[in-house]
């Protein structure tokens, strides 16, 4: 399925690198693609797309793959919460009674 938005070169490079790291983790665990795919609930072709860095794969399988290989805690490093975010949550207006 072709998307209206194609990744720019740096985005594709980042996705490809992420896919290569996922592949290395799977191989280090001596796990075939068929088993890894089943464990994260995707088809083998979709799992192959993850390892190739295909931008059409939704974020859900990526998160399950991170959990599978013990890297889910690192997800916060992608977009850490800033002090501004914390302040915004504290300053929200209280709800009005209905």
matplotlib code that plots the C-alpha trace (Angstrom):
import matplotlib.pyplot as plt

x = [0.0, 1.5, 1.1, 0.6, 3.7, 7.0, 9.7, 12.7, 16.1, 17.0, 13.7, 14.2, 17.7, 16.5, 13.8, 16.3, 18.7, 15.9, 15.0, 18.6, 18.8, 15.5, 17.0, 20.2, 18.1, 16.1, 19.2, 20.9, 17.8, 18.2, 14.6, 13.3, 11.2, 8.1, 8.3, 9.1, 6.1, 3.8, 5.0, 4.1, 0.9, 1.8, 2.2, 5.7, 5.5, 4.7, 7.6, 9.9, 8.8, 9.8, 13.3, 13.5, 12.4, 9.3, 7.4, 4.0, 4.1, 2.0, 3.6, 1.8, 3.9, 7.0, 6.0, 5.3, 8.7, 10.4, 8.6, 9.5, 13.2, 13.3, 13.6, 10.2, 11.6, 13.8, 10.7, 10.6, 13.9, 12.4, 10.2, 11.0, 8.6, 9.8, 9.4, 7.0, 4.7, 4.7, 3.8, 1.0, -0.6, -0.5, -2.1, -5.1, -8.3, -10.6, -13.7, -16.9, -19.8, -22.4]
y = [0.0, 3.3, 6.2, 9.9, 10.7, 9.1, 9.2, 11.4, 9.9, 10.5, 9.0, 5.9, 5.5, 5.7, 3.1, 0.8, 1.1, 0.3, -2.8, -4.0, -3.7, -5.6, -8.3, -8.5, -8.9, -11.7, -13.5, -13.1, -14.8, -17.6, -17.1, -17.6, -14.9, -17.2, -17.4, -13.8, -12.8, -15.1, -13.8, -10.2, -11.1, -10.3, -12.2, -13.2, -10.8, -7.9, -9.0, -9.0, -5.4, -4.5, -5.8, -4.0, -0.7, -0.5, 2.7, 1.2, -0.9, 0.6, 1.5, -1.3, -4.1, -2.0, -1.6, -5.3, -6.1, -3.7, -5.5, -8.9, -8.1, -6.2, -2.7, -1.2, 1.0, 2.7, 4.0, 7.0, 8.0, 8.6, 11.5, 12.3, 14.4, 17.9, 20.2, 22.3, 19.2, 18.6, 22.3, 22.2, 19.2, 21.1, 24.3, 22.7, 24.5, 22.5, 21.0, 22.9, 21.1, 19.8]
z = [0.0, -1.1, 1.2, 0.4, 2.4, 1.7, 4.3, 3.6, 3.3, 7.0, 8.2, 6.0, 7.3, 10.9, 10.1, 8.4, 11.3, 13.7, 11.6, 11.6, 15.4, 15.7, 13.5, 15.5, 18.7, 17.2, 16.0, 19.4, 20.9, 18.3, 17.2, 13.7, 12.1, 12.2, 16.0, 16.5, 14.3, 16.2, 19.6, 18.6, 16.8, 13.2, 10.0, 8.8, 5.9, 8.4, 10.6, 7.6, 6.9, 10.5, 10.0, 6.6, 8.2, 6.0, 7.0, 6.3, 9.5, 12.3, 15.6, 17.5, 16.3, 17.0, 20.6, 21.0, 19.4, 21.8, 24.7, 23.3, 23.3, 26.6, 25.2, 26.0, 28.7, 26.1, 24.3, 26.6, 25.2, 21.8, 23.0, 26.6, 28.6, 29.0, 32.0, 29.9, 29.5, 33.2, 33.9, 31.3, 33.1, 36.4, 35.0, 33.3, 34.1, 36.4, 34.9, 35.2, 36.9, 34.5]

ax = plt.figure().add_subplot(projection="3d")
ax.plot(x, y, z, "-o")
ax.set_aspect("equal")
plt.show()
